[in-house]
Amino acid sequence: VIGLDKIREQLPIPMEKLTGFVPFLLSLPAVIMPVTACSISMEGKQWWLLQTLPVKSKTVYAGKLLTNLTVALPFYVAAIVFALLTVKPDVCGALGIVLLPAAYIVFSAVAGLSINIRLPLLEWENDVRVVKQSMSPLLSMLTGFVSVMIPAVFQGVLPAEWRFMVLPVTVLLLAGLSEIFLFRN
């Protein structure tokens, strides 16, 4: 909204480092609270009904993942458009701005579902307890936050000639971890 030039004036960070953090900043909202982190727990005492249907568990899980992606997609597209218009990156920077948040959206959805499968809270009286007071959302948030902060720190401390590797390596790691979480469920 205020433009990258105003931010650059107020922060003592070189421009190339500042633009390198944009994909990580765009990724943070995606990992804060994926819908899948409490999607199984929200079924509550009725979870057994879904398990008795003649539908495979993977189909139910895929529906929960698609719900998370449906919620995240409009905000992702808007954030990407505004970031590209504001930062005006080169081709590699634009790829990072587009791919990294997308990888984090998928990773956080899959990780949140995987955590909630292992730590469901099925006995509850109030929806607030499931969303804000159970272990699954907390672990999902921590997992997401740590997964964003570690490569962001590397982006900040690595010498300039190595910084270009942080984004592609992070995207590949997130894709691999998403596959591992997906096939373990």
Residue frames relative to the residue before (quaternion, step in Angstrom):
aa qw qx qy qz dx dy dz
V 1.0000 0.0000 0.0000 0.0000 0.00 0.00 0.00
I 0.7683 0.3317 -0.2017 0.5090 3.59 0.84 -0.91
G 0.5301 -0.6501 0.4005 0.3687 3.57 1.21 -0.20
L 0.5851 -0.6168 0.4176 0.3207 3.49 -1.18 0.69
D 0.5992 0.5768 -0.3667 0.4169 3.61 1.09 -0.59
K 0.6485 0.5053 -0.3152 0.4742 3.60 1.00 -0.78
I 0.6413 0.5061 -0.3243 0.4769 3.57 1.01 -0.77
R 0.6469 0.5273 -0.3167 0.4508 3.58 0.96 -0.87
E 0.6325 0.5348 -0.3346 0.4494 3.60 1.02 -0.71
Q 0.7426 0.4320 -0.2252 0.4596 3.58 0.99 -0.82
L 0.7324 0.3639 -0.2232 0.5305 3.59 1.17 -0.46
P 0.3699 -0.7423 0.5129 0.2214 3.59 -0.89 0.86
I 0.4249 0.6883 -0.4737 0.3483 3.60 0.94 0.90
P 0.4961 -0.6461 0.4775 0.3294 3.61 -0.91 0.80
M 0.6428 -0.5791 0.3519 0.3573 3.56 -1.09 0.77
E 0.6731 0.4986 -0.3204 0.4424 3.63 0.87 -0.84
K 0.6351 0.4947 -0.3371 0.4882 3.60 1.10 -0.57
L 0.6401 0.5400 -0.3234 0.4405 3.56 0.98 -0.84
T 0.6906 0.4537 -0.2878 0.4840 3.61 0.86 -0.86
G 0.6062 0.5584 -0.3564 0.4401 3.61 1.16 -0.44
F 0.6705 0.4924 -0.2935 0.4710 3.59 1.21 -0.44
V 0.4786 0.6994 -0.4291 0.3125 3.61 1.20 -0.36
P 0.6692 0.4833 -0.3396 0.4508 3.68 0.79 -0.79
F 0.6491 0.5070 -0.3228 0.4662 3.59 1.06 -0.67
L 0.6330 0.5210 -0.3280 0.4693 3.58 1.04 -0.73
L 0.6605 0.4929 -0.2993 0.4809 3.57 1.06 -0.75
S 0.6556 0.5294 -0.3046 0.4441 3.58 1.17 -0.55
L 0.5547 0.6528 -0.3875 0.3407 3.60 1.09 -0.59
P 0.6757 0.4783 -0.3401 0.4461 3.67 0.76 -0.80
A 0.6220 0.5632 -0.3442 0.4212 3.60 1.08 -0.64
V 0.7586 0.3897 -0.2093 0.4784 3.58 1.01 -0.71
I 0.4481 0.7093 -0.4517 0.3034 3.60 1.22 -0.18
M 0.7921 -0.1747 0.1381 0.5683 3.60 0.78 -0.96
P 0.1430 -0.7926 0.5872 0.0812 3.58 -0.09 1.19
V 0.5802 -0.6023 0.4273 0.3435 3.55 -1.08 0.76
T 0.6447 0.5581 -0.3188 0.4138 3.57 1.06 -0.71
A 0.5280 0.6616 -0.4056 0.3450 3.60 1.19 -0.37
C 0.7953 0.1829 -0.1225 0.5649 3.58 1.16 -0.41
S 0.3676 0.7796 -0.4581 0.2175 3.60 1.22 0.20
I 0.6696 0.4572 -0.3075 0.4981 3.61 1.02 -0.66
S 0.6399 0.5295 -0.3262 0.4513 3.56 0.98 -0.79
M 0.6155 0.5599 -0.3503 0.4301 3.60 1.08 -0.64
E 0.5685 0.5789 -0.3855 0.4394 3.58 1.20 -0.41
G 0.2078 -0.8355 0.4865 0.1487 3.56 1.20 -0.55
K 0.8411 -0.1514 0.1368 0.5009 3.50 -1.03 -0.89
Q 0.6372 0.5366 -0.3305 0.4436 3.59 1.23 -0.28
W 0.3685 0.7522 -0.4805 0.2598 3.62 1.23 0.04
W 0.6208 0.5592 -0.3494 0.4241 3.60 1.01 -0.71
L 0.5836 0.5848 -0.3773 0.4184 3.61 1.14 -0.56
L 0.6588 0.4999 -0.3038 0.4731 3.58 0.96 -0.84
Q 0.6644 0.5105 -0.3090 0.4500 3.56 1.05 -0.69
T 0.6781 0.4779 -0.2985 0.4720 3.61 1.17 -0.41
L 0.5094 0.6427 -0.4250 0.3831 3.61 1.24 -0.19
P 0.4923 -0.6563 0.4725 0.3220 3.60 -1.12 0.52
V 0.4703 0.6180 -0.4646 0.4254 3.55 0.89 1.01
K 0.4890 -0.6633 0.4770 0.3054 3.55 -0.96 0.85
S 0.6079 -0.5684 0.4178 0.3644 3.54 -1.17 0.65
K 0.6235 0.5566 -0.3439 0.4279 3.60 1.00 -0.78
T 0.6234 0.5313 -0.3417 0.4608 3.60 1.09 -0.64
V 0.6421 0.5034 -0.3149 0.4849 3.58 1.00 -0.80
Y 0.6631 0.4980 -0.3008 0.4710 3.58 0.92 -0.89
A 0.6314 0.5272 -0.3342 0.4602 3.59 1.00 -0.78
G 0.6319 0.5278 -0.3295 0.4621 3.59 1.04 -0.72
K 0.6525 0.5022 -0.3086 0.4762 3.55 1.01 -0.78
L 0.6387 0.5103 -0.3210 0.4782 3.60 1.04 -0.76
L 0.6662 0.4976 -0.3046 0.4645 3.59 0.94 -0.84
T 0.5961 0.5460 -0.3623 0.4639 3.58 1.10 -0.60
N 0.6457 0.5097 -0.3154 0.4731 3.58 0.96 -0.87
L 0.6761 0.4868 -0.2972 0.4666 3.59 0.90 -0.89
T 0.6274 0.5344 -0.3357 0.4561 3.61 1.05 -0.70
V 0.6554 0.4932 -0.3076 0.4823 3.57 1.02 -0.75
A 0.7312 0.4567 -0.2447 0.4438 3.59 0.89 -0.92
L 0.5848 0.6557 -0.3661 0.3066 3.61 1.00 -0.77
P 0.6861 0.4721 -0.3368 0.4392 3.68 0.69 -0.82
F 0.6706 0.4901 -0.3024 0.4676 3.57 0.98 -0.79
Y 0.6059 0.5542 -0.3361 0.4612 3.55 1.11 -0.73
V 0.6773 0.4916 -0.2968 0.4599 3.57 0.83 -0.98
A 0.6612 0.5002 -0.3122 0.4638 3.60 0.89 -0.88
A 0.6679 0.4984 -0.3084 0.4587 3.60 0.89 -0.89
I 0.6485 0.5161 -0.3212 0.4582 3.59 0.97 -0.82
V 0.6518 0.5146 -0.3205 0.4557 3.59 0.88 -0.91
F 0.6952 0.4649 -0.2858 0.4678 3.59 0.83 -0.95
A 0.6407 0.5183 -0.3328 0.4583 3.59 0.99 -0.74
L 0.6678 0.4925 -0.3106 0.4636 3.59 0.90 -0.84
L 0.6650 0.4913 -0.3062 0.4719 3.59 1.01 -0.74
T 0.6938 0.4789 -0.2757 0.4618 3.58 1.04 -0.75
V 0.7538 0.4074 -0.2180 0.4673 3.58 0.75 -1.07
K 0.1090 -0.8214 0.5419 0.1409 3.58 1.08 -0.81
P 0.1077 0.8412 -0.5215 0.0938 3.59 0.71 1.07
D 0.5701 -0.5237 0.4777 0.4152 3.53 -1.34 0.06
V 0.7546 -0.3937 0.2556 0.4585 3.60 -1.28 0.03
C 0.6716 0.4882 -0.3049 0.4665 3.61 0.88 -0.88
G 0.6527 0.5076 -0.3106 0.4689 3.57 0.98 -0.80
A 0.6417 0.5169 -0.3191 0.4682 3.58 1.04 -0.78
L 0.6285 0.5239 -0.3328 0.4689 3.58 1.03 -0.75
G 0.6466 0.5154 -0.3134 0.4669 3.56 1.01 -0.81
I 0.6610 0.5070 -0.3022 0.4634 3.57 0.97 -0.87
V 0.6934 0.4579 -0.2755 0.4833 3.59 1.06 -0.69
L 0.7640 0.4325 -0.2210 0.4248 3.59 0.74 -1.06
L 0.6602 0.5388 -0.3383 0.3992 3.61 0.85 -0.85
P 0.6860 0.4444 -0.3208 0.4785 3.66 0.76 -0.81
A 0.6125 0.5397 -0.3555 0.4553 3.62 1.05 -0.67
A 0.6543 0.5018 -0.3115 0.4723 3.58 0.97 -0.84
Y 0.6623 0.4955 -0.3082 0.4699 3.59 1.01 -0.75
I 0.6057 0.5444 -0.3623 0.4534 3.61 1.04 -0.66
V 0.6800 0.4697 -0.2862 0.4848 3.57 0.89 -0.94
F 0.6627 0.5142 -0.3119 0.4463 3.60 0.87 -0.94
S 0.6924 0.4744 -0.3007 0.4529 3.60 0.80 -0.93
A 0.6256 0.5277 -0.3432 0.4608 3.60 1.05 -0.68
V 0.6900 0.4698 -0.2770 0.4758 3.57 0.87 -0.97
A 0.6641 0.4931 -0.3084 0.4698 3.60 0.92 -0.86
G 0.6437 0.5236 -0.3228 0.4553 3.60 0.97 -0.81
L 0.6606 0.4912 -0.3046 0.4791 3.57 0.97 -0.83
S 0.6502 0.5231 -0.3130 0.4535 3.56 0.95 -0.88
I 0.6567 0.4934 -0.3050 0.4818 3.58 0.97 -0.84
N 0.6857 0.4840 -0.2951 0.4566 3.59 0.91 -0.87
I 0.5841 0.5510 -0.3758 0.4626 3.61 1.12 -0.51
R 0.7253 0.4398 -0.2392 0.4725 3.57 0.98 -0.85
L 0.7995 0.1946 -0.0903 0.5610 3.60 1.11 -0.65
P 0.1235 0.8171 -0.5577 0.0781 3.62 0.59 1.00
L 0.2327 -0.7148 0.6383 0.1657 3.53 -1.25 0.53
L 0.0426 -0.8592 0.5092 -0.0268 3.56 -0.02 1.31
E 0.6892 0.4036 -0.2683 0.5385 3.60 1.23 -0.30
W 0.3244 0.7298 -0.5416 0.2623 3.58 -0.27 1.24
E 0.3484 -0.7358 0.5490 0.1894 3.54 -1.25 0.52
N 0.7821 0.2437 -0.1040 0.5640 3.57 1.17 -0.61
D 0.5326 -0.6481 0.4469 0.3108 3.60 -0.94 0.90
V 0.5905 0.5941 -0.3651 0.4063 3.58 1.06 -0.70
R 0.6235 0.5534 -0.3426 0.4331 3.57 1.00 -0.77
V 0.6619 0.5082 -0.3071 0.4574 3.59 0.97 -0.83
V 0.7486 0.4275 -0.2238 0.4547 3.56 0.82 -1.01
K 0.8290 0.2661 -0.1099 0.4795 3.59 0.82 -0.92
Q 0.7893 0.3421 -0.1693 0.4810 3.59 1.09 -0.45
S 0.5930 0.5631 -0.3923 0.4212 3.60 1.14 0.23
M 0.6588 -0.5564 0.3581 0.3579 3.53 -1.28 0.41
S 0.6114 0.5963 -0.3577 0.3777 3.63 0.97 -0.75
P 0.6951 0.4432 -0.3056 0.4764 3.65 0.73 -0.87
L 0.6291 0.5385 -0.3406 0.4453 3.58 1.00 -0.76
L 0.6948 0.4578 -0.2798 0.4789 3.59 0.84 -0.94
S 0.6171 0.5409 -0.3428 0.4573 3.59 1.07 -0.67
M 0.6595 0.4993 -0.3040 0.4725 3.57 0.95 -0.87
L 0.6674 0.4972 -0.3027 0.4644 3.57 0.88 -0.91
T 0.6376 0.5207 -0.3254 0.4651 3.58 0.95 -0.85
G 0.6847 0.4887 -0.2842 0.4599 3.56 0.88 -0.94
F 0.6688 0.5083 -0.3019 0.4507 3.56 0.89 -0.95
V 0.6703 0.4811 -0.2994 0.4791 3.59 0.90 -0.88
S 0.6597 0.5167 -0.3178 0.4436 3.58 1.00 -0.80
V 0.6543 0.4609 -0.3181 0.5082 3.60 1.17 -0.40
M 0.6944 0.5146 -0.2962 0.4066 3.59 0.85 -0.92
I 0.6280 0.5563 -0.3570 0.4108 3.62 0.93 -0.77
P 0.7231 0.3898 -0.2869 0.4928 3.66 0.69 -0.85
A 0.5905 0.5620 -0.3780 0.4389 3.62 1.10 -0.56
V 0.6299 0.5117 -0.3319 0.4808 3.59 1.03 -0.74
F 0.6377 0.5106 -0.3278 0.4744 3.59 0.96 -0.82
Q 0.6213 0.5430 -0.3359 0.4542 3.58 1.02 -0.79
G 0.7163 0.4625 -0.2534 0.4570 3.57 1.04 -0.75
V 0.7764 0.3834 -0.1989 0.4590 3.60 0.97 -0.74
L 0.5812 0.5884 -0.3934 0.4016 3.60 1.12 -0.40
P 0.5549 -0.5843 0.4593 0.3740 3.59 -1.13 0.53
A 0.6902 -0.5245 0.3173 0.3845 3.56 -1.18 0.63
E 0.6741 0.5106 -0.3168 0.4295 3.62 0.95 -0.76
W 0.7140 0.4155 -0.2574 0.5013 3.64 1.22 -0.29
R 0.5029 0.6990 -0.4007 0.3128 3.59 1.24 -0.40
F 0.6177 0.5808 -0.3472 0.4006 3.57 1.06 -0.71
M 0.6422 0.5461 -0.3208 0.4317 3.62 1.19 -0.40
V 0.5359 0.6640 -0.4071 0.3258 3.60 1.14 -0.49
L 0.6976 0.4857 -0.2953 0.4362 3.62 0.77 -0.95
P 0.7054 0.4380 -0.3114 0.4622 3.66 0.70 -0.87
V 0.6364 0.5147 -0.3402 0.4630 3.60 0.98 -0.73
T 0.6458 0.5167 -0.3210 0.4614 3.60 0.98 -0.79
V 0.6498 0.5081 -0.3207 0.4656 3.59 0.92 -0.86
L 0.6671 0.4942 -0.3041 0.4672 3.60 0.92 -0.84
L 0.6463 0.5101 -0.3175 0.4704 3.59 0.98 -0.80
L 0.6592 0.5011 -0.3114 0.4663 3.58 0.95 -0.84
A 0.6355 0.5146 -0.3308 0.4710 3.59 1.01 -0.77
G 0.6653 0.5005 -0.3016 0.4646 3.58 0.94 -0.83
L 0.6692 0.4842 -0.3009 0.4766 3.57 0.94 -0.86
S 0.6172 0.5336 -0.3464 0.4629 3.59 1.04 -0.71
E 0.6412 0.5129 -0.3181 0.4739 3.59 0.98 -0.81
I 0.6504 0.5115 -0.3217 0.4603 3.59 0.91 -0.87
F 0.6736 0.4832 -0.2990 0.4726 3.62 0.86 -0.94
L 0.6588 0.5366 -0.3095 0.4269 3.56 0.97 -0.91
F 0.7473 0.4092 -0.2322 0.4693 3.59 0.85 -0.91
R 0.5971 0.5559 -0.3761 0.4393 3.60 1.20 -0.19
N 0.6438 0.5311 -0.3251 0.4447 3.61 1.20 -0.37
